Amino acid sequence: MIRFERDGALWIATIARPDKANSLTGTMLHELADFATEAAGSARALVLTGEGRVFSAGADLDEARAGLATNGVWERLSGAIAEAPILTIAALNGTLAGGAMGMALACDLRIAVPGAKFFYPVMKLGFLPQPSDPARLSALVGPARAKMILMAGQKIEASEALSWGLIDRIVDADVLGEARMLATDALAATPAHVAGIKRLVV
């Protein structure tokens, strides 16, 4: 349900469960975390994307009810992405919701198709967000707008997400192709150069 591609120094993970809105099971989350950890030592760019019209609706509902919604694997995944000394890009092919927000927030860059929507309904569902997600969200959009998403439960359209700084670019056509283009310079550099520049940007 996750397709993994290792194209030289460019590694791509594609969530491939479109019949279930790319909802994530525990097994899928562990596989993504393992892949991100491995990429940190072997790749120079990592791209996360999805198949179909939704990037991910968050946790698989059955597994969420059984405890996945509060499982530490979400934090393990976002931490592996955030700590990777490489360029990380969320190529959002569609809507990003719930716990899946964490992996995108942990990326260096977020690009999205025009029809993407963004929401994290933890208030309505009665869960706390994963520990690092609110701080990463607030760093991008500011505290008040973070509360609009996390506390007021607002669903943000792509154009508004761009103006807020939640995403960095809206891509009309091939979002994965755009991600490949954005990774070009990092792929041509040495791992030390990529890691060195990333350390300088705080």
C-alpha positions as CSV (number, residue, x, y, z in Angstrom):
1,M,0.0,0.0,0.0
2,I,3.1,2.2,-0.1
3,R,5.2,2.2,-3.3
4,F,8.8,2.9,-2.6
5,E,11.2,4.1,-5.4
6,R,14.9,4.6,-5.1
7,D,16.0,6.5,-8.1
8,G,19.7,7.2,-7.4
9,A,19.8,9.8,-4.7
10,L,16.1,10.7,-5.1
11,W,13.8,8.5,-3.0
12,I,10.0,8.6,-3.4
13,A,7.3,7.1,-1.2
14,T,3.8,7.0,-2.7
15,I,0.8,6.2,-0.6
16,A,-1.2,3.9,-2.8
17,R,-4.5,3.2,-1.1
18,P,-6.8,5.4,-3.1
19,D,-9.9,3.3,-2.5
20,K,-9.6,4.2,1.2
21,A,-8.6,7.9,0.6
22,N,-5.0,6.8,1.3
23,S,-5.8,6.3,4.9
24,L,-2.8,5.0,6.9
25,T,-2.5,1.8,8.8
26,G,0.0,1.1,11.5
27,T,2.0,-1.1,9.1
28,M,2.1,1.6,6.5
29,L,3.3,4.2,9.0
30,H,6.1,2.0,10.2
31,E,7.1,1.3,6.6
32,L,7.2,5.1,5.9
33,A,9.2,5.8,9.0
34,D,11.7,3.0,8.1
35,F,12.0,4.4,4.6
36,A,12.6,8.0,5.8
37,T,15.2,6.8,8.3
38,E,17.0,4.8,5.5
39,A,16.8,7.8,3.1
40,A,18.4,10.0,5.7
41,G,21.6,8.0,5.3
42,S,21.5,7.2,1.6
43,A,19.5,9.8,-0.4
44,R,19.9,13.5,-1.0
45,A,16.1,14.2,-1.5
46,L,13.0,12.4,-0.3
47,V,9.5,13.0,-1.8
48,L,6.3,12.0,-0.2
49,T,3.2,11.8,-2.5
50,G,-0.1,9.9,-2.9
51,E,-2.1,8.1,-5.6
52,G,-5.5,9.4,-6.7
53,R,-7.3,12.6,-5.6
54,V,-6.3,12.5,-1.8
55,F,-2.8,12.6,-0.4
56,S,-4.1,11.0,2.8
57,A,-7.2,11.2,5.0
58,G,-5.1,10.3,8.1
59,A,-5.5,7.2,10.1
60,D,-7.5,4.2,8.9
61,L,-10.7,4.5,10.8
62,D,-10.8,0.9,12.2
63,E,-7.2,1.1,13.4
64,A,-7.8,4.7,14.8
65,R,-10.6,3.4,17.0
66,A,-8.2,0.6,18.2
67,G,-5.6,3.1,19.3
68,L,-3.6,4.1,16.2
69,A,-4.8,7.7,16.4
70,T,-2.6,8.2,19.5
71,N,0.2,5.8,18.7
72,G,3.8,7.1,18.8
73,V,4.5,5.9,15.3
74,W,3.2,9.2,13.9
75,E,5.8,11.1,15.9
76,R,8.4,8.5,14.9
77,L,7.6,9.2,11.2
78,S,7.6,13.0,11.4
79,G,10.7,13.0,13.5
80,A,12.6,10.8,11.0
81,I,11.6,13.2,8.2
82,A,12.4,16.4,10.2
83,E,15.8,15.1,11.3
84,A,16.9,13.8,7.8
85,P,19.9,15.9,6.6
86,I,18.4,15.9,3.1
87,L,15.8,17.9,1.1
88,T,12.3,16.6,1.9
89,I,9.3,17.5,-0.2
90,A,5.6,16.8,0.3
91,A,4.1,16.6,-3.2
92,L,0.5,16.8,-2.2
93,N,-1.7,15.4,-4.9
94,G,-4.8,16.2,-3.0
95,T,-6.4,16.7,0.4
96,L,-4.3,16.4,3.5
97,A,-6.1,15.6,6.7
98,G,-5.7,14.4,10.3
99,G,-2.6,12.8,11.5
100,A,-1.1,12.7,8.0
101,M,-0.6,16.4,8.4
102,G,2.4,15.6,10.6
103,M,4.6,14.1,7.9
104,A,3.9,17.1,5.5
105,L,4.7,19.6,8.3
106,A,8.0,17.9,8.9
107,C,9.1,18.3,5.3
108,D,11.2,21.2,4.1
109,L,8.9,22.0,1.2
110,R,5.1,21.5,0.6
111,I,3.6,21.8,-2.9
112,A,0.0,21.0,-3.7
113,V,-2.6,20.8,-6.5
114,P,-5.2,23.5,-6.6
115,G,-8.0,21.3,-5.3
116,A,-6.2,20.3,-2.1
117,K,-7.8,21.0,1.2
118,F,-6.1,20.9,4.6
119,F,-7.7,20.1,8.0
120,Y,-6.8,18.4,11.3
121,P,-10.1,17.7,13.2
122,V,-8.6,16.7,16.5
123,M,-10.9,19.0,18.5
124,K,-14.0,17.3,17.0
125,L,-12.6,13.8,17.3
126,G,-11.4,14.2,20.9
127,F,-7.7,13.5,20.3
128,L,-4.7,15.6,21.0
129,P,-2.5,16.2,17.9
130,Q,0.9,14.5,17.8
131,P,3.3,16.3,20.1
132,S,5.5,18.1,17.5
133,D,2.7,19.0,15.0
134,P,1.3,22.1,16.7
135,A,4.8,23.7,17.0
136,R,5.6,22.9,13.4
137,L,2.2,24.2,12.2
138,S,2.5,27.4,14.3
139,A,6.0,28.0,12.9
140,L,4.6,28.0,9.4
141,V,1.3,29.9,9.8
142,G,1.5,31.6,13.2
143,P,-0.3,30.7,16.5
144,A,-3.7,32.1,15.6
145,R,-4.0,30.3,12.3
146,A,-2.7,27.1,13.9
147,K,-5.6,27.4,16.3
148,M,-8.0,28.0,13.4
149,I,-7.0,24.6,12.1
150,L,-6.6,22.7,15.4
151,M,-9.2,24.3,17.6
152,A,-11.7,25.8,15.3
153,G,-11.6,22.9,12.9
154,Q,-11.4,25.0,9.8
155,K,-10.8,23.3,6.4
156,I,-8.3,25.4,4.5
157,E,-8.4,25.7,0.7
158,A,-5.1,25.6,-1.3
159,S,-5.1,29.3,-2.1
160,E,-5.5,30.2,1.5
161,A,-2.9,27.6,2.6
162,L,-0.5,29.3,0.2
163,S,-1.2,32.8,1.5
164,W,-0.7,31.5,5.1
165,G,2.6,29.8,4.3
166,L,1.2,26.3,5.0
167,I,2.2,25.3,1.5
168,D,4.9,26.8,-0.7
169,R,3.6,26.5,-4.2
170,I,0.4,25.5,-6.0
171,V,1.1,23.2,-9.0
172,D,-1.5,23.1,-11.7
173,A,-0.3,19.9,-13.5
174,D,2.2,17.3,-12.4
175,V,2.9,17.7,-8.7
176,L,5.4,14.9,-8.6
177,G,7.2,16.3,-11.7
178,E,7.4,19.6,-9.9
179,A,8.9,17.9,-6.8
180,R,11.5,16.2,-9.0
181,M,12.4,19.6,-10.5
182,L,12.8,21.2,-7.0
183,A,15.1,18.4,-6.0
184,T,17.5,18.9,-9.0
185,D,20.1,21.1,-7.3
186,A,20.2,18.9,-4.2
187,L,20.7,15.8,-6.3
188,A,23.6,17.4,-8.0
189,A,25.3,18.3,-4.8
190,T,27.3,16.3,-2.3
191,P,25.5,14.9,0.8
192,A,27.7,17.1,3.0
193,H,26.7,20.2,1.0
194,V,23.0,19.4,1.2
195,A,23.2,18.7,5.0
196,G,25.3,21.8,5.6
197,I,22.9,24.2,3.9
198,K,19.9,22.5,5.7
199,R,21.7,23.1,9.1
200,L,22.0,26.8,8.3
201,V,18.3,27.3,7.7
202,V,16.5,27.4,11.0
